[in-house]
Amino acid sequence: MPVSLGAGAVGLDLAEGWPGRWSAELRLDGREASCPVEHLAFVPLDSVAVVRGFSWRRGQRHRPGLQYAVSTGRLHGFESLQEAMFLMALDFAGQAVEVLSQPMRLTFWNRSGAREHTPDFLAITRSGIWLIDVRPTDRIKDEDRESFAAAAAVAEYCGWRFGLVGGWLEHVPTTLDWFSSQRRPLVDQLVVQPGLLAGARERATFGQLAQASAYPPVARAHLLHLLWHRRIGLDLRRPLGDQSIIVAAEE
C-alpha cells in the first residue's frame, strides 16, 4: 500500500553538495567503516553485514526473529511481524538475489542539524537494488517520515530504488502464508503437476483443478507449490479460494 513521503522531505538539507555531507556507516568484512553518501554506490555489497544486531529479551514490545528465504537459501533477521511479512513477500516476488537486514546507519542533515536512521533492508534483485523501510502507516510519525524521505534521497542518488512498506491488502498476508507452506522442494511422485499445468492453460479455477486430479488433497499442495514458484499464476488483488482462476505462467 503506497505511503506519501513528500512532507518528510521538506526540512531535509538537500542543497548542493549534500551527498558529501551525508554519510553511511557499514560493517564490511567484520569491521566498521564509514563513507560519504557520494561513495556509497561503490561499496561492495556482498561484503556488507548487519550494522546493528538483533536482541531478544523478556518483556520487549516488538517481535524479532529469523525468516527463511528460498531465493537466498538462508535465514534473515527481522524486528517485527510486519518485517517478517515483507521478507516473505520479497521471497515470493521471485527476483531476490540477496537480502541484507539493517545494512547501514545513515547520518543525514535537516534544518536543525544531524540525525541518524537505519533502514530495515537492502534487497539486491535481478531488476535492481532496493532500500526498504517497514512501518505500519498508523505508526508513522513526522520524524519517521523525514527519515524515510532521507533514505529515499540516498537510494535515488545511488541509482537504487526505495520502498516504504506501510501495509498490505487485507487478504495478501494470509494468501502468501498459504503459498509459503509449500515453497520448499516438492517431489511429484503421483505425477499430478502435468495435469495442473495443462488445466491452468485452460484458465480453470483452483477448485476445478484440484477436483479433476485423481488425488485432490495432493493436487492442492502442488497447486500452492506451483503458485509460489510462479509456474502458474492468479490475480492477487482478490483472496485465494476455490473460485480463483488459475492461469499459465506466461499469462
C-alpha positions as CSV (number, residue, x, y, z in Angstrom):
1,M,0.0,0.0,0.0
2,P,1.6,3.3,-1.1
3,V,2.7,5.9,1.5
4,S,3.5,9.5,0.6
5,L,6.9,10.9,1.7
6,G,6.5,14.4,0.3
7,A,6.0,16.1,3.7
8,G,9.1,14.4,5.1
9,A,11.5,15.8,2.5
10,V,10.6,19.5,3.3
11,G,13.1,20.0,6.1
12,L,16.0,18.0,4.6
13,D,19.3,19.7,3.7
14,L,19.5,18.8,0.0
15,A,21.5,21.8,-1.0
16,E,24.3,21.4,-3.5
17,G,27.0,19.0,-2.2
18,W,24.7,17.2,0.2
19,P,26.0,13.7,-0.8
20,G,29.4,14.8,0.5
21,R,27.9,16.0,3.9
22,W,25.7,13.0,4.5
23,S,27.4,9.7,5.4
24,A,26.8,6.0,5.9
25,E,28.2,3.6,8.5
26,L,28.6,0.0,7.5
27,R,30.2,-3.2,8.6
28,L,32.5,-4.5,5.9
29,D,34.2,-7.9,6.4
30,G,33.6,-7.7,10.1
31,R,35.0,-4.2,10.5
32,E,33.1,-0.9,10.9
33,A,33.6,1.6,8.1
34,S,32.1,5.0,7.2
35,C,31.9,6.8,3.8
36,P,30.1,9.8,2.4
37,V,26.9,9.0,0.5
38,E,28.6,10.1,-2.7
39,H,30.8,7.0,-2.4
40,L,28.1,4.6,-1.2
41,A,27.2,3.2,-4.6
42,F,30.8,1.9,-5.0
43,V,30.7,-0.2,-1.8
44,P,30.9,-4.0,-2.4
45,L,27.5,-5.0,-1.1
46,D,28.5,-8.7,-0.9
47,S,30.8,-7.7,1.9
48,V,28.2,-5.8,4.0
49,A,26.9,-7.3,7.3
50,V,24.3,-6.3,9.8
51,V,25.3,-2.9,11.2
52,R,23.0,-3.2,14.3
53,G,22.4,-6.6,15.9
54,F,19.1,-8.1,16.9
55,S,18.2,-8.7,20.5
56,W,15.7,-10.9,22.4
57,R,14.7,-10.2,25.9
58,R,11.7,-10.8,28.2
59,G,9.0,-8.0,28.1
60,Q,10.1,-6.4,24.8
61,R,7.3,-4.9,22.8
62,H,8.5,-5.9,19.3
63,R,8.9,-9.4,17.9
64,P,12.3,-10.1,16.4
65,G,13.2,-13.4,14.7
66,L,14.7,-15.1,11.7
67,Q,12.8,-15.7,8.4
68,Y,14.0,-18.3,5.9
69,A,14.1,-17.3,2.2
70,V,14.0,-19.8,-0.6
71,S,15.6,-17.3,-3.0
72,T,18.7,-16.9,-0.9
73,G,18.7,-20.3,0.9
74,R,19.3,-18.8,4.3
75,L,17.8,-17.1,7.3
76,H,17.3,-13.3,7.5
77,G,16.8,-11.2,10.7
78,F,13.7,-9.1,11.3
79,E,12.5,-7.0,14.2
80,S,8.7,-7.2,13.8
81,L,6.0,-9.4,12.3
82,Q,5.5,-6.7,9.7
83,E,9.1,-7.1,8.6
84,A,8.7,-10.9,8.6
85,M,5.8,-10.5,6.2
86,F,7.8,-8.2,4.0
87,L,10.6,-10.9,3.7
88,M,8.0,-13.5,2.8
89,A,6.6,-11.2,0.1
90,L,10.1,-10.4,-1.3
91,D,10.9,-14.1,-1.4
92,F,7.6,-14.8,-3.3
93,A,8.4,-12.0,-5.8
94,G,10.9,-14.3,-7.3
95,Q,13.7,-11.9,-8.2
96,A,15.7,-11.6,-4.9
97,V,19.4,-12.5,-5.1
98,E,20.5,-11.2,-1.7
99,V,18.8,-9.6,1.3
100,L,20.7,-7.6,3.9
101,S,18.9,-6.7,7.2
102,Q,19.8,-3.3,8.8
103,P,22.6,-2.8,6.2
104,M,23.8,0.7,7.2
105,R,23.3,3.6,9.5
106,L,22.7,6.9,7.6
107,T,23.6,10.3,9.1
108,F,21.7,13.0,7.3
109,W,21.1,16.7,7.9
110,N,18.0,18.8,8.2
111,R,17.4,22.4,9.2
112,S,18.1,21.7,12.8
113,G,21.2,19.5,12.5
114,A,22.2,15.9,12.0
115,R,20.0,12.9,12.5
116,E,20.5,9.1,12.1
117,H,18.4,6.4,10.5
118,T,19.0,2.7,10.0
119,P,16.9,1.4,7.0
120,D,15.4,-2.1,7.6
121,F,16.6,-3.9,4.5
122,L,18.7,-3.7,1.4
123,A,17.4,-6.1,-1.3
124,I,19.6,-7.0,-4.3
125,T,17.3,-8.3,-7.0
126,R,17.6,-9.2,-10.7
127,S,15.8,-5.9,-11.6
128,G,17.8,-3.6,-9.4
129,I,18.7,-2.7,-5.8
130,W,16.1,-1.7,-3.3
131,L,16.5,0.2,0.1
132,I,13.5,-0.8,2.2
133,D,11.8,0.5,5.4
134,V,8.9,-1.2,7.0
135,R,6.5,0.7,9.3
136,P,2.7,0.4,9.6
137,T,1.0,3.5,8.3
138,D,-0.8,4.3,11.5
139,R,2.6,4.3,13.4
140,I,4.5,6.7,11.1
141,K,5.3,9.9,12.9
142,D,6.6,13.1,11.3
143,E,10.3,12.3,12.2
144,D,9.8,8.8,10.7
145,R,8.6,10.4,7.5
146,E,11.7,12.6,7.4
147,S,13.9,9.6,8.0
148,F,12.2,7.6,5.2
149,A,12.5,10.6,2.9
150,A,16.2,10.8,3.6
151,A,16.6,7.1,2.8
152,A,14.7,7.7,-0.4
153,A,17.1,10.5,-1.4
154,V,20.1,8.3,-0.7
155,A,18.7,5.5,-2.7
156,E,17.9,7.7,-5.7
157,Y,21.5,9.2,-5.6
158,C,23.0,5.7,-5.6
159,G,20.8,4.6,-8.5
160,W,18.8,2.3,-6.3
161,R,15.1,2.3,-5.6
162,F,13.4,3.0,-2.2
163,G,10.3,1.3,-0.8
164,L,8.3,2.0,2.3
165,V,6.0,-0.9,3.3
166,G,3.2,0.7,5.2
167,G,0.6,-2.1,4.9
168,W,-1.0,-4.8,2.7
169,L,-4.3,-5.5,1.1
170,E,-6.1,-7.4,3.9
171,H,-6.1,-10.9,2.3
172,V,-2.5,-10.8,0.9
173,P,-0.6,-12.0,4.1
174,T,-2.9,-15.0,4.5
175,T,-2.6,-15.9,0.8
176,L,1.2,-15.7,0.8
177,D,1.3,-17.7,4.0
178,W,-0.6,-20.5,2.2
179,F,1.7,-20.3,-0.7
180,S,4.8,-20.4,1.6
181,S,3.6,-23.7,3.2
182,Q,4.7,-25.5,0.0
183,R,7.6,-23.4,-1.0
184,R,10.4,-25.9,-0.4
185,P,11.3,-28.6,-2.9
186,L,8.3,-31.0,-3.6
187,V,8.6,-34.3,-5.4
188,D,5.8,-35.1,-7.8
189,Q,5.6,-38.8,-7.0
190,L,2.0,-39.2,-8.1
191,V,2.6,-37.1,-11.3
192,V,-0.2,-34.6,-10.7
193,Q,1.6,-31.5,-11.9
194,P,1.3,-32.1,-15.7
195,G,-2.5,-32.1,-15.4
196,L,-2.5,-29.0,-13.2
197,L,-0.3,-27.1,-15.7
198,A,-2.5,-28.1,-18.6
199,G,-5.6,-27.0,-16.7
200,A,-4.0,-23.6,-16.0
201,R,-3.6,-23.1,-19.7
202,E,-7.4,-23.5,-19.9
203,R,-8.0,-20.9,-17.2
204,A,-9.7,-23.4,-14.8
205,T,-10.4,-22.5,-11.2
206,F,-8.3,-23.6,-8.2
207,G,-11.2,-25.9,-7.1
208,Q,-11.7,-27.4,-10.5
209,L,-8.0,-28.2,-11.0
210,A,-7.9,-29.9,-7.6
211,Q,-11.0,-31.9,-8.1
212,A,-10.1,-33.0,-11.6
213,S,-7.0,-34.7,-10.2
214,A,-7.0,-38.3,-9.1
215,Y,-5.6,-37.1,-5.8
216,P,-7.3,-33.8,-4.8
217,P,-5.6,-33.2,-1.5
218,V,-2.2,-33.8,-3.1
219,A,-3.1,-31.6,-6.0
220,R,-4.0,-28.7,-3.7
221,A,-0.5,-28.9,-2.2
222,H,1.1,-29.0,-5.6
223,L,-1.0,-26.0,-6.8
224,L,0.3,-23.9,-3.8
225,H,3.8,-25.1,-4.7
226,L,3.4,-24.1,-8.4
227,L,1.9,-20.7,-7.4
228,W,4.8,-19.9,-5.1
229,H,7.4,-20.8,-7.8
230,R,5.4,-18.8,-10.4
231,R,4.8,-21.7,-12.7
232,I,1.2,-20.8,-12.6
233,G,-0.5,-17.5,-11.5
234,L,-3.6,-15.8,-10.2
235,D,-4.9,-12.3,-9.5
236,L,-3.6,-11.4,-6.1
237,R,-5.9,-8.4,-5.8
238,R,-8.6,-10.9,-4.7
239,P,-8.5,-13.6,-2.0
240,L,-7.4,-17.1,-2.9
241,G,-10.2,-19.6,-2.9
242,D,-11.7,-22.5,-5.0
243,Q,-13.2,-19.9,-7.4
244,S,-9.8,-18.2,-8.1
245,I,-9.0,-18.5,-11.8
246,I,-5.5,-20.1,-12.3
247,V,-3.6,-19.1,-15.4
248,A,-0.4,-20.3,-17.1
249,A,2.8,-18.5,-16.0
250,E,3.3,-16.8,-19.4
251,E,0.0,-15.0,-18.9
